[in-house]
């Protein structure tokens, strides 16, 4: 039962961390368009409310509601003085779900005066390459482009763009993915209107954004990587990628955030409800499952490996530890420790060492886990060595192995 209790405990921590994210980053927030009321009101009351053209739909969003644009006639203009944001350090954060129809560049956000390179901020989709692109320029010779390919297993995408001094940083799903430097701190000061899906370049072949957009936030400062991570709410994801259950028991799936209109588990074998989001999965043998979450023009998916163990086949020498973990703050496989403490004999010590033999972690008990840091500072990716010492049937035993830290 200890394995199951540990899995439940991990999942509860995951839910608590998700529920505490909203509202954590408020310092410097000068405009916030939640779209929860199905309009374009600035919830902070500091900047201009958006003027909606066309007739965007209101639908399920990452947080409450989102606006859905038709890619033809729907757009929003913000008529306030947004030069005060884009002329210094700033951060823009939002979510989108793309209809994936257009093959031309797709305009999402822009502030530009004419379709020129002089004084431009824009975020658009390079549809043919399935890439998001952030453009920032002060003149025809001073500017940056940040690109990132979209994940093929996601329908909702989180994008954040940060300008810090002369550095432009693009974040995708909570992580920095592109950094570019200009020769100076770029100043976007023009008479163009900050808008959604209404770039002046629509006359030059760009397409209007078609799809859902949610949680648009603008800051008058450069947020840190840690702050950006708190703005990322994972959707269409299982809280864990693998788990261990006893034979005869089951794993209760739980996806906390999704807008999918249909669900399909593959394989359906031993799944209590293969077309529901959170079924009970009770395999007789170790099995990998994939959940497919369908939207109108997109399918998101995630996988989980369920390892089935027979408690009668184990003794105190059966100590399990994974061979890799990814401490990147996404709440999935973020720490490393002993997986089956229930089978461990008398705990003596659990230590982790770097390649030079320096100790980077020492546990005080069998349930302690390593988060990939030393004295609060993240350690470099690479191979590390673990050593577990324990008493088993009156003898001292040791298990030594390697672990890959992946960021």
N, C-alpha and C positions, 0 to 999 in steps of 0.2 A: 504493500500500500504506500510505502514511502515514495516510490517513483511517481505514482499518481498524485500524491499530495504535493510533491515538488513541482509537477507540471501545472497543477491548478494554481499554486502560489505564484509561479512565473507569469501565468496568464493574468491573474488579478493585478499584479504589478504593471503589466502592459496596459490593461484597461485604465488603471489609475493615472498612468503617465499620459495617455491620450486625453482623458477627461480634463487634465490640468493644463493642457497646452493653450487653449483659447484665452487670449487676453494677456499672455505673458509679456509680449513685447509692445509696450505702449509709448515708451519714451521716443520722442521725435516723430510720432505718427501724426501727420498733418491732414491726411485724407483717407477715409476708409469706406469703400463701397461694398457692403456685404451682400446686396441684392436680395436680402431676406424678405423685404416687403415688395419684391418684384418691381422695384423702380431703381433709379440711379441716385438716390439720396446719399450725400456724404454723412455718414453716421457720426463723424467728429464735429460737424458743424463749422469747420474752419475754412474749407475750400468750397468751390462751386458744386452744386448739384448738377448731375448730368442731364442733358436734354436728349430725350430718346426720339429717334426717327424710325419709321417703320412700325412693326408690331412684334417685338421679341416675345417669345413664350417664356413662361415661368415654370421651372421644373426642378426636380431633385438636384441638390448641389452637394458639394463637399461638406459644407455646414449649412443646414437648412436648405434654402432655395438658391437657384442660380438662374441667370438669364440665358436664353437660348436664341442665338442669332441665325437667320435663315441663309446667310451668305449672299443675299441679293439686295435687299432693301433696308435691312436693320443695321443701325449704327447708333453711337452715342457721342455727343460732343460736350466737353467741359469748358465753359466759357470764362472761367476765372483766370487769374494771372498765375499760371503754372511756371512761369520763368523763375519765380522765387524758389521753386524746388529744384529745377534742373540746372541752375547756374552754379551750384555748389555740390558738395557731397550729397548723395541721395540713394534711396533704395526703393525699388518697385517690386512688389510681390503679388502673384495671382495664380489661379488655377484655370486650366482650360481642358475641354474635351472636344476634340476636333471631329467634324463629320467626314473628313478624308474624301472629299469629292473633287476639289480643284487640283489641277496639276501645275498651276502657276504659283508664284509667290503669293502668300496669303497675309494680308495686313491684320494684325491683332491690335497693337497699341502704337500710337505715333504722336509726335509733336514736331512738325516740320512746316516750313513755309515754301510750298512748291516742291516738286519732285527733284530736289537738288541735294548735293552732299554738304552744303554749307549750313551749319547749325541744325543738327538733326538728332532726335532720339526716336528710335523705333524698335519694336519687337515684332517679328514676323516669322511665318513658317516658310521654309523652302520646301514646298510640298513634294516635289519630285525626289528629293533626297531624304524626306522625313526628318528634317532638321529644324530646330528652333534657332533663330539668329537675332542677336541684339546688336544694334548699330548705334554708335555715339560719335558725333563729329562736331567740331567747331568751325572747320573750314574744309576746303577741298583737299588740303594736304595734311590735316591733323584730325585723325579719327581712329576708332577701334571697331573691330567686328569680333563677336564671340559666338561660336556655333556649338551645338550639341545635337547628336542624333537622338530621336525619341525612342524610348524602350518599346519593344514590340509586344510586351505582355501587359502594357498599361493602356487604359483609355483616358483616365484623368492624369494630367501632368501638372506638376508644380514648377513654376519658373520664378526665380528672383534675380534681379539685376542690381548690382551694387557699383557705384562709382565712388572710389576712395582716392582723393588727390588725383594723380594721373593714371590710376589703375582702374580698369573695367573688369568686373568679375561676374560671370554667369553661374548661377546655381540651378541645378536640376534635381528635383525630388529631394531637396534638403542638403545636397552636397555640392561643393564647388567643382565645376567641370571645365572652366575655361577662364584664363586670366590674360589680359592684354594691357600693355603700357603705351601711353601716348607721350609725346615730347613735352606736354604741359597738361595742366588741369583743364579739361575740356569744359567750355562754357556754352550750354545750349540756351541761347537767348534770341528768340525770334518772335514773329507775329503770328505764327501758326497756332492752331487750336489743338490742344491735347484731346485725343479722340480714341474711340474703339471702333475698328473696322471702317474708318473713313479717311485713310491716308490720301494726300494729293496724288500719290503715285497710282491710284486706281485708274487714272486716265492713261497711264503708261503700261498697263497690262497686269497690275496686281489685282488680286481678288479680295473681296470682303471676307472677313472671317465668318465661317459658318460652324456653329457648334455652341457648347455651353461655356460660360465664363463665370467665375465665382471668386469671392474673397480678394478683391483688388485693394491693395494697401500701398500708400505712398508715404515715405519718410524723408525728412530733411536732414538725414545723417546716414552714414554708412553702417549698416548693421554688421555685427560679427558673424562668423560661421556658426557659432553656438546659437545665436539668436535666430538665424535663418532656419536652423533645424527645428526650433520650436514652432515655426510657422508651417512646417510640413506635416500634414495629417495623412498617413498612409491609408489608401482605399483599395478595395478589392484584393486584400491581402489576408492570408492566415497569419496569426500572431507568431507561429513557430514553423520552421521548415522540416523538422523531424522530431519524433518523440518515441518513447518506449512504453509499451503497455504489457501487462500480464496476459497470457493466453486465457481467453474466456471473458476478458473485459473489453472496453472500447474507448475510443477517443471522441470527445464531444467537440466537433468543429465549431468555430465561432469567428465569423468575419464581422467586425464591428461597424464598418462603414462601406456601403455600396449603394449605387443607384441602378444596378443591373436589372433588366426586365425579365431575364430568364437565366437559369442556372443548370449546369450539367456536370456531374461528377464522373470521371473516367479513371479506372473502370468502375462500374456501378456495383460490383461484387461486394457484399457485406456492408453496403451503405444503406442506412435505414430509409432515407428519402433522397434518391440520386438527383432530383430536380429541385431540391431546397438548399438554401444557403448554409444552414447549420445542422446537418444530420449527425447521427451517432454512427461512427465507423468502427466496425468490430471484425477485423480480418482474422482469419485462422492462422495465416502465415504472414511474414513480413512483406509489405506491399507499398509501392509508391502510388499516390493518387494525385490527380490534377483536377482542379475546379475551374470550369470555364464560365465566365460571367459576361453575358451578351448584352450589348447596347444596340442602338439602331444601326450603326455602321462600324462597330468595333467589338472585339472580343478581348477582354482581359482574362488573364489566367494566373494561377499560382499552384505550387506543388507542395506536397508533404510526404515524407517517408515515415511510415509507421512500422517500427520494429517490434515484433511479437516475441516475448520471452516466456519460457516455462520455468516457473520458480523452483520446480523440483530438480532442475538440471544444474542449478548454481550452488556454489559454495563460497566460502570467504575469500578464495583466491580469484574470483571472477570480478575484476575491477575494470570498469569501462571509462574511457576518456575519449572525446572526439579528437580528430587530427587537424582541425582548423576552426577558426572563429573570426568574426568580422565586427570588431568594436567600432562601428561607424554611427551609432546613435539612432539606428532605424528600428530599435526594439526587437530585432530579429537576430539571434545568434550573436549577441553583443558581449557575452562573457564566456569564461572557460572554467570547467571544474569537473568533479567526479560525477558521472551520470547516474550510476546505480549505487548510491550510498547504502541502500538497504542491504546489499550483499557484502558490503565491506565489513571486515572483522573489527578489531580494536584499532581505531585511528591513532597514528603516532605523529605523522607529519605529511604535509603536501607543499612542495616547493617548486618554483619555476626559475630557470637560469637562462641568461643570454648566451650567445655563442662563445663568449670569452670566459664563461664560468661565473659571471657575476649574478648574484641572486636578485631577482626582480619582484618576487612574490613569495610570501610565506603565510600559509593558512593557520588559523588558530583552532579550526574545527573542520569536520568533513564536509560541511555545507558551504564553506567559504568559496568564493569564485573570483577569478582574476578578470579585470576589465581592460587589460592591455596597457596599463599605466604604471609609472614608477614615481612615487612622491607627487602624485597628481598630474604628472605630465605624460602625454601619449608617447608610447615607444614606437620605434620604426617598424614597419612591416618586415617579416622575415621568419626564420625558424628559431624556435626556443625549445628548451629541454625541460621536461617535468619529471619529478620523482615523488612517488607516493610510498610512504612507509607505514605498515600496519601489522598488527598481530593476527595470526591465523592459526587456530588450533594449537596454541602454546608456542608458536614459532614466530620470529619477526620476518616479515616478507617485504619485498620492495618491487615496485613496478616503475620502470623508466621508459620514456618515449619522447617523441618530438611533437610539437604543435606549430602550425603555421598561423601567424598573425597576419590577417589580410585587411587592408583598408581600401 
